[in-house]
Amino acid sequence: MNKNFINLTTENLPAEHLCCIIRSKKPHPGVEAKRQWLSDRLKEGHVFRKLNEKAVVFIEYAPLETAWVPITGHNYYYIYCLWVTGTHKGNGYGRSLMEYCIADAKAKGKSGICMLGSKKQKAWLSDQAFAKKFGFEVVDTTDSGYDLLALSFDGTIPQFTKSAKAQTIENKILTIYYDHQCPYTYQTIETIKKYCESTNTPSAFIQVDTLQKAKTLPCVFNNWAIFYKGNFETVNLADLNTIKRILNK
């Protein structure tokens, strides 16, 4: 099996593809936004490891203290993404990436690793069933069916913040919180903005652009969250059909 993986660094980041959206000719605004977001995060110990070819085969994780999610815990890693798609499935790449993360955490004396999951598998979350094969267990939950999974090395566990479990806001209009951790966010936000403008739909788009904002969000968050009528809807990146369904409630 080819195990030719590389980690992104501030030096190779400008030239490397970012796996999620692979472009060889035309610059993509979402990819460039992600590059900028990553360049700032790499200094904080953020890790982006990928197969060294044009493929969606990668893991992305960070120290929980600096991870842009409303989760607290001491000395943990947080996994944002672990993806292997297409013809690359079934080659053991996912296992290699997870084993690398676990080995890295142990080598750095971490207390464990955690990730966001759901009682119903969400399309934009990494496969929690796969994580459970490595010993990840549900350590916290929300009323909306989201789980916090953790692999603890020392018995300590992370948890969702109190604000993350609130899942309500005062604003009743369509409200979307987002950051640029995912390169698909940019084009998705632009599409929804245009739709709301063309249909005169009241809406608010709140960019989570600081760690403090991320840690105090009123819901679970991996890089995206939708509210409507003051209630939390989903962390799934939404197409227009999903937005229309939410607005018809």
FIROTOR-911935 format. One record per residue (C-alpha): residue number from 1; residue in three letters; x, y negated, z negated. Coordinates in pm, 1 decimal, always signed. Layout:
# residues N
PT/NUM/ALA/X/Y/Z
...
END
This chain:
# residues 249
PT/1/MET/+0.0/+0.0/+0.0
PT/2/ASN/+124.0/-348.3/+85.1
PT/3/LYS/+182.8/-534.9/-239.0
PT/4/ASN/+330.9/-844.9/-78.5
PT/5/PHE/+168.0/-1104.9/-303.0
PT/6/ILE/+279.6/-1461.0/-363.6
PT/7/ASN/+193.5/-1725.3/-621.3
PT/8/LEU/+118.5/-2079.6/-515.5
PT/9/THR/+356.8/-2345.4/-645.9
PT/10/THR/+378.2/-2721.4/-606.4
PT/11/GLU/+646.4/-2654.7/-343.8
PT/12/ASN/+459.7/-2406.1/-120.7
PT/13/LEU/+103.2/-2533.8/-180.8
PT/14/PRO/+97.1/-2777.5/+116.2
PT/15/ALA/+178.9/-2501.9/+367.3
PT/16/GLU/-14.4/-2204.1/+230.2
PT/17/HIS/-372.6/-2110.9/+318.0
PT/18/LEU/-614.9/-2095.7/+23.7
PT/19/CYS/-793.7/-1768.2/+104.2
PT/20/CYS/-1157.5/-1880.4/+52.1
PT/21/ILE/-1173.4/-2091.3/+368.9
PT/22/ILE/-906.0/-1987.9/+614.7
PT/23/ARG/-823.8/-2250.5/+878.0
PT/24/SER/-532.1/-2231.8/+1118.3
PT/25/LYS/-593.7/-2537.7/+1336.9
PT/26/LYS/-843.6/-2791.8/+1210.3
PT/27/PRO/-804.5/-2948.2/+861.6
PT/28/HIS/-1100.4/-2874.6/+636.9
PT/29/PRO/-1200.2/-3144.7/+382.7
PT/30/GLY/-1294.1/-2883.8/+122.3
PT/31/VAL/-955.8/-2714.4/+151.1
PT/32/GLU/-773.0/-3046.0/+118.0
PT/33/ALA/-982.8/-3138.3/-186.9
PT/34/LYS/-896.0/-2799.2/-338.9
PT/35/ARG/-526.9/-2851.6/-264.8
PT/36/GLN/-531.7/-3180.5/-453.5
PT/37/TRP/-720.5/-3023.7/-744.7
PT/38/LEU/-472.9/-2733.7/-753.6
PT/39/SER/-165.2/-2955.6/-736.4
PT/40/ASP/-273.3/-3117.8/-1061.4
PT/41/ARG/-366.3/-2787.4/-1228.9
PT/42/LEU/-47.2/-2593.3/-1144.0
PT/43/LYS/+145.0/-2811.6/-1388.4
PT/44/GLU/-89.2/-2689.7/-1662.7
PT/45/GLY/-8.2/-2320.8/-1613.5
PT/46/HIS/-285.6/-2251.1/-1360.3
PT/47/VAL/-211.1/-1941.0/-1148.5
PT/48/PHE/-324.2/-1877.6/-791.1
PT/49/ARG/-192.2/-1542.2/-664.7
PT/50/LYS/-276.9/-1408.2/-320.6
PT/51/LEU/-190.7/-1152.0/-59.8
PT/52/ASN/+76.0/-1297.7/+166.8
PT/53/GLU/-135.9/-1296.9/+480.8
PT/54/LYS/-451.2/-1467.1/+605.0
PT/55/ALA/-701.7/-1279.2/+395.3
PT/56/VAL/-952.7/-1333.6/+116.2
PT/57/VAL/-748.1/-1142.6/-142.2
PT/58/PHE/-661.6/-1347.7/-450.5
PT/59/ILE/-697.1/-1415.4/-821.1
PT/60/GLU/-714.2/-1756.6/-983.3
PT/61/TYR/-681.8/-1808.7/-1358.1
PT/62/ALA/-566.9/-2063.4/-1613.5
PT/63/PRO/-503.1/-2113.7/-1985.5
PT/64/LEU/-848.3/-2145.5/-2142.5
PT/65/GLU/-745.9/-2466.4/-2319.3
PT/66/THR/-705.4/-2638.1/-1979.6
PT/67/ALA/-963.6/-2440.5/-1780.0
PT/68/TRP/-1248.5/-2658.8/-1654.0
PT/69/VAL/-1525.2/-2456.6/-1819.4
PT/70/PRO/-1736.8/-2513.3/-2136.5
PT/71/ILE/-1575.7/-2222.8/-2320.2
PT/72/THR/-1362.1/-2240.8/-2632.1
PT/73/GLY/-1104.2/-1999.5/-2762.5
PT/74/HIS/-743.0/-1990.5/-2871.2
PT/75/ASN/-459.4/-1866.0/-2653.6
PT/76/TYR/-672.6/-1701.9/-2382.6
PT/77/TYR/-658.6/-1697.2/-2005.1
PT/78/TYR/-976.5/-1773.2/-1809.7
PT/79/ILE/-1033.8/-1606.3/-1470.0
PT/80/TYR/-1209.3/-1839.1/-1225.2
PT/81/CYS/-1204.9/-1604.5/-926.2
PT/82/LEU/-1098.5/-1253.6/-829.4
PT/83/TRP/-1192.7/-1166.6/-471.6
PT/84/VAL/-1111.5/-898.7/-215.8
PT/85/THR/-1333.6/-903.0/+92.8
PT/86/GLY/-1371.2/-752.2/+438.0
PT/87/THR/-1136.8/-485.9/+565.5
PT/88/HIS/-904.5/-540.4/+269.8
PT/89/LYS/-1147.8/-374.2/+32.1
PT/90/GLY/-1060.2/-24.8/-86.3
PT/91/ASN/-683.9/-74.4/-75.1
PT/92/GLY/-628.3/-130.1/-446.4
PT/93/TYR/-564.1/-503.5/-411.5
PT/94/GLY/-821.7/-597.9/-674.4
PT/95/ARG/-662.4/-362.9/-924.7
PT/96/SER/-315.4/-499.5/-846.9
PT/97/LEU/-432.9/-855.8/-903.1
PT/98/MET/-611.6/-777.2/-1229.9
PT/99/GLU/-314.5/-576.1/-1356.9
PT/100/TYR/-87.1/-870.3/-1274.7
PT/101/CYS/-309.3/-1106.9/-1475.7
PT/102/ILE/-318.5/-869.0/-1773.6
PT/103/ALA/+59.0/-817.4/-1763.6
PT/104/ASP/+113.9/-1193.6/-1734.9
PT/105/ALA/-113.7/-1257.8/-2033.2
PT/106/LYS/+65.9/-1000.3/-2247.7
PT/107/ALA/+409.9/-1125.5/-2143.3
PT/108/LYS/+312.1/-1478.0/-2248.4
PT/109/GLY/+172.9/-1360.2/-2580.8
PT/110/LYS/-187.8/-1443.6/-2498.8
PT/111/SER/-469.5/-1326.5/-2724.1
PT/112/GLY/-673.0/-1209.0/-2425.9
PT/113/ILE/-848.3/-1289.6/-2099.3
PT/114/CYS/-1206.6/-1400.0/-2037.1
PT/115/MET/-1440.5/-1467.9/-1744.6
PT/116/LEU/-1799.1/-1568.9/-1668.5
PT/117/GLY/-2051.7/-1297.3/-1588.6
PT/118/SER/-2425.4/-1249.8/-1566.2
PT/119/LYS/-2684.2/-990.6/-1658.3
PT/120/LYS/-2784.0/-1005.5/-1291.6
PT/121/GLN/-2472.7/-1019.1/-1075.2
PT/122/LYS/-2454.1/-1364.7/-918.9
PT/123/ALA/-2320.5/-1405.3/-566.5
PT/124/TRP/-2059.0/-1663.1/-663.2
PT/125/LEU/-1919.5/-1484.4/-967.8
PT/126/SER/-1643.4/-1223.9/-964.5
PT/127/ASP/-1756.6/-864.7/-1016.1
PT/128/GLN/-1797.8/-810.7/-1389.6
PT/129/ALA/-1854.4/-436.5/-1341.0
PT/130/PHE/-1501.2/-420.8/-1202.7
PT/131/ALA/-1366.6/-618.0/-1499.3
PT/132/LYS/-1535.7/-382.4/-1744.9
PT/133/LYS/-1326.4/-96.3/-1603.8
PT/134/PHE/-1024.8/-273.8/-1756.1
PT/135/GLY/-1188.4/-306.5/-2097.0
PT/136/PHE/-1365.5/-641.5/-2065.9
PT/137/GLU/-1670.6/-661.6/-2293.3
PT/138/VAL/-1956.9/-909.1/-2332.7
PT/139/VAL/-1873.6/-1133.2/-2630.5
PT/140/ASP/-2125.5/-1416.0/-2589.2
PT/141/THR/-2447.1/-1480.2/-2394.9
PT/142/THR/-2690.5/-1756.9/-2302.9
PT/143/ASP/-3069.7/-1751.7/-2290.0
PT/144/SER/-3052.9/-1785.3/-1910.9
PT/145/GLY/-2880.1/-1448.1/-1872.3
PT/146/TYR/-2515.4/-1548.9/-1837.1
PT/147/ASP/-2243.8/-1358.2/-2020.9
PT/148/LEU/-1894.6/-1434.9/-2138.3
PT/149/LEU/-1674.0/-1129.5/-2091.8
PT/150/ALA/-1342.8/-1090.2/-2271.4
PT/151/LEU/-1051.5/-850.6/-2289.6
PT/152/SER/-910.7/-915.4/-2637.5
PT/153/PHE/-559.6/-807.2/-2734.5
PT/154/ASP/-577.4/-913.9/-3100.6
PT/155/GLY/-944.6/-899.0/-3201.2
PT/156/THR/-1015.3/-1269.5/-3153.0
PT/157/ILE/-1288.2/-1371.6/-2907.9
PT/158/PRO/-1376.6/-1688.0/-2713.9
PT/159/GLN/-1728.4/-1830.4/-2696.6
PT/160/PHE/-1948.5/-2066.8/-2501.1
PT/161/THR/-1958.6/-2418.5/-2642.1
PT/162/LYS/-2275.0/-2529.3/-2817.7
PT/163/SER/-2344.6/-2771.1/-2532.3
PT/164/ALA/-2313.8/-2491.7/-2273.7
PT/165/LYS/-2602.5/-2312.2/-2441.8
PT/166/ALA/-2825.8/-2622.2/-2437.7
PT/167/GLN/-2918.4/-2572.8/-2069.9
PT/168/THR/-3132.8/-2886.5/-2060.5
PT/169/ILE/-3073.0/-3249.7/-1968.6
PT/170/GLU/-3287.2/-3563.6/-1993.0
PT/171/ASN/-3269.0/-3629.3/-1619.2
PT/172/LYS/-3566.6/-3463.5/-1443.7
PT/173/ILE/-3454.4/-3509.7/-1082.6
PT/174/LEU/-3243.1/-3259.8/-888.8
PT/175/THR/-2903.4/-3283.5/-1058.2
PT/176/ILE/-2588.3/-3105.1/-949.1
PT/177/TYR/-2262.8/-3089.4/-1142.9
PT/178/TYR/-1957.2/-2990.7/-938.0
PT/179/ASP/-1580.6/-3000.6/-916.1
PT/180/HIS/-1333.8/-2918.3/-638.2
PT/181/GLN/-1204.3/-2588.5/-776.2
PT/182/CYS/-1395.9/-2417.5/-493.9
PT/183/PRO/-1324.8/-2538.9/-137.5
PT/184/TYR/-1684.7/-2466.8/-34.3
PT/185/THR/-1812.3/-2732.8/-274.2
PT/186/TYR/-1725.3/-3029.4/-54.1
PT/187/GLN/-1931.7/-2930.9/+250.0
PT/188/THR/-2216.6/-2795.3/+36.1
PT/189/ILE/-2251.3/-3125.1/-150.9
PT/190/GLU/-2249.3/-3320.5/+175.4
PT/191/THR/-2520.0/-3096.5/+325.2
PT/192/ILE/-2747.7/-3128.3/+21.3
PT/193/LYS/-2692.3/-3505.1/+0.7
PT/194/LYS/-2798.6/-3547.6/+363.1
PT/195/TYR/-3106.8/-3333.0/+307.2
PT/196/CYS/-3209.6/-3531.8/-1.0
PT/197/GLU/-3158.2/-3859.8/+183.4
PT/198/SER/-3359.6/-3746.3/+486.3
PT/199/THR/-3649.2/-3623.1/+269.8
PT/200/ASN/-3633.6/-3908.1/+14.2
PT/201/THR/-3572.2/-3652.9/-261.1
PT/202/PRO/-3442.3/-3816.1/-581.1
PT/203/SER/-3111.3/-3654.0/-669.9
PT/204/ALA/-2793.3/-3699.4/-870.0
PT/205/PHE/-2451.0/-3554.8/-790.2
PT/206/ILE/-2211.8/-3560.2/-1084.1
PT/207/GLN/-1847.9/-3483.0/-1014.0
PT/208/VAL/-1674.8/-3314.1/-1304.8
PT/209/ASP/-1337.7/-3480.9/-1264.8
PT/210/THR/-1183.6/-3448.6/-1611.2
PT/211/LEU/-1122.2/-3163.9/-1853.3
PT/212/GLN/-1326.6/-3342.6/-2119.0
PT/213/LYS/-1632.0/-3355.4/-1891.0
PT/214/ALA/-1595.8/-2986.3/-1813.5
PT/215/LYS/-1567.0/-2883.3/-2177.8
PT/216/THR/-1885.1/-3073.0/-2274.6
PT/217/LEU/-2114.1/-2967.5/-1988.5
PT/218/PRO/-2475.1/-2882.6/-2082.9
PT/219/CYS/-2462.2/-2536.5/-1921.4
PT/220/VAL/-2227.4/-2256.7/-1815.3
PT/221/PHE/-2004.1/-2364.0/-1529.2
PT/222/ASN/-1745.2/-2209.2/-1299.4
PT/223/ASN/-1730.2/-2506.8/-1060.8
PT/224/TRP/-2099.4/-2573.7/-990.7
PT/225/ALA/-2434.6/-2603.8/-1174.6
PT/226/ILE/-2786.7/-2708.0/-1071.8
PT/227/PHE/-3058.6/-2863.7/-1289.9
PT/228/TYR/-3416.3/-2950.2/-1195.0
PT/229/LYS/-3694.3/-3095.4/-1409.9
PT/230/GLY/-3436.8/-3108.2/-1686.0
PT/231/ASN/-3373.5/-2733.6/-1682.6
PT/232/PHE/-3064.4/-2538.8/-1582.5
PT/233/GLU/-3115.5/-2329.8/-1267.1
PT/234/THR/-2796.6/-2156.9/-1151.6
PT/235/VAL/-2417.8/-2158.2/-1109.9
PT/236/ASN/-2457.5/-2022.8/-756.9
PT/237/LEU/-2337.1/-2251.0/-479.2
PT/238/ALA/-2666.5/-2328.4/-304.5
PT/239/ASP/-2773.4/-2339.0/+59.0
PT/240/LEU/-3069.2/-2554.0/+167.0
PT/241/ASN/-3317.4/-2267.9/+133.9
PT/242/THR/-3219.1/-2231.9/-231.7
PT/243/ILE/-3252.8/-2607.1/-286.6
PT/244/LYS/-3598.1/-2607.8/-124.4
PT/245/ARG/-3708.1/-2316.4/-340.1
PT/246/ILE/-3593.7/-2498.0/-654.7
PT/247/LEU/-3768.0/-2819.5/-550.5
PT/248/ASN/-4093.8/-2631.6/-488.1
PT/249/LYS/-4115.2/-2514.2/-849.3
END
